[in-house]
Amino acid sequence: MMDWLEYRKELVGRIGEIGKLSPDTLAGYQTLSKAGQKTGHLDAKTRELIALAVSVTTRCDGCITVHTGEALKHGASREEIAEALGVAVALNAGAAMVYSARVLDAVSEHSAAQAG
């Protein structure tokens, strides 16, 4: 398994390098990251639980290490994190079902074209 704390430290350093090379890119990312905090509709823990589920669906290790630390900092329990991850698993399975239906649709269309 990965050393998540070391990875986070290394990642922050590399992102700092990107910020030096392209400050507007980093500033834009930071603006997007902070946008949800300004509305106040969701508390920080809920936002971090959502971020963890999305981290799994997008397969982003950097997101996982950052948002795990933040979720714990905002009081998320292991059980709450596991429930959020269950949502990610279900959505990935759901997406696979939707795309499976698309494949069958493509099979029908290709079959009809080859038969015609």
C-alpha positions in Angstrom: 0.0 0.0 0.0 1.0 3.6 -0.4 2.5 5.9 2.2 -0.4 8.4 2.0 1.2 11.1 4.2 4.5 11.1 2.3 2.6 11.1 -1.0 0.6 14.1 0.1 3.7 16.0 1.0 5.4 15.2 -2.3 2.2 16.1 -4.2 1.9 19.5 -2.5 5.5 20.2 -3.5 4.9 19.3 -7.1 1.7 21.4 -7.2 3.7 24.3 -5.8 6.1 23.8 -8.8 3.1 24.0 -11.2 2.0 27.2 -9.3 5.3 28.8 -10.0 5.2 27.8 -13.7 1.6 28.6 -14.2 0.2 30.8 -11.4 -3.1 31.4 -13.0 -3.8 27.7 -13.4 -3.2 27.1 -9.7 -5.3 30.2 -8.8 -8.1 29.0 -10.9 -8.0 25.6 -9.3 -8.0 27.2 -5.8 -11.0 29.4 -6.8 -13.0 26.3 -7.9 -11.9 24.4 -4.7 -13.1 27.2 -2.4 -16.4 28.0 -4.3 -18.5 25.5 -2.4 -17.4 26.8 1.0 -18.8 30.2 0.3 -22.4 29.1 -0.1 -22.7 27.5 3.3 -25.4 25.0 2.1 -23.2 22.0 3.0 -21.0 21.7 6.0 -17.3 20.9 5.5 -17.6 17.3 6.6 -20.3 16.6 4.0 -18.3 18.3 1.3 -15.3 16.2 2.2 -17.4 13.0 2.1 -18.6 13.9 -1.3 -15.0 14.7 -2.4 -13.9 11.2 -1.2 -16.6 9.5 -3.2 -15.7 11.5 -6.3 -12.0 10.8 -5.6 -12.8 7.1 -6.0 -14.9 7.5 -9.1 -12.2 9.7 -10.8 -9.4 7.4 -9.5 -7.4 10.3 -8.1 -4.9 9.3 -5.5 -4.0 12.9 -4.8 -7.6 13.7 -4.1 -7.9 10.6 -1.8 -5.0 11.6 0.4 -6.0 15.3 0.6 -9.7 14.7 1.2 -9.2 11.8 3.6 -7.2 14.1 5.9 -9.7 16.9 5.5 -12.7 14.6 6.2 -11.1 13.3 9.4 -10.2 16.8 10.4 -13.9 17.8 10.0 -15.0 14.9 12.2 -15.9 12.2 9.6 -16.0 8.8 11.1 -14.6 5.7 9.5 -18.2 4.5 9.1 -19.3 7.7 7.4 -16.4 7.5 5.0 -17.3 3.8 4.3 -20.9 4.8 3.5 -19.7 7.6 1.1 -17.4 5.0 -0.5 -20.4 2.7 -0.9 -22.1 5.5 -2.9 -19.0 5.7 -5.2 -19.1 1.9 -5.7 -22.8 2.0 -6.6 -22.3 4.8 -9.0 -19.4 3.1 -10.7 -21.5 0.0 -11.1 -24.4 2.1 -12.3 -22.2 3.8 -14.9 -21.0 0.4 -16.0 -24.7 -0.7 -16.5 -25.5 2.5 -18.5 -22.5 1.9 -20.7 -23.3 -1.7 -21.1 -26.7 -0.6 -22.5 -24.8 1.6 -24.9 -22.7 -1.3 -26.1 -25.8 -3.4 -26.7 -27.3 -0.4 -28.7 -24.0 -0.2 -30.7 -24.2 -4.0 -31.3 -27.7 -3.6 -32.7 -26.7 -0.8 -35.0 -23.6 -2.5 -36.2 -25.4 -5.8 -36.7 -28.2 -4.1 -38.7 -25.6 -2.3 -40.9 -23.7 -5.5 -41.6 -26.9 -7.4 -42.4 -28.1 -4.6 -44.8 
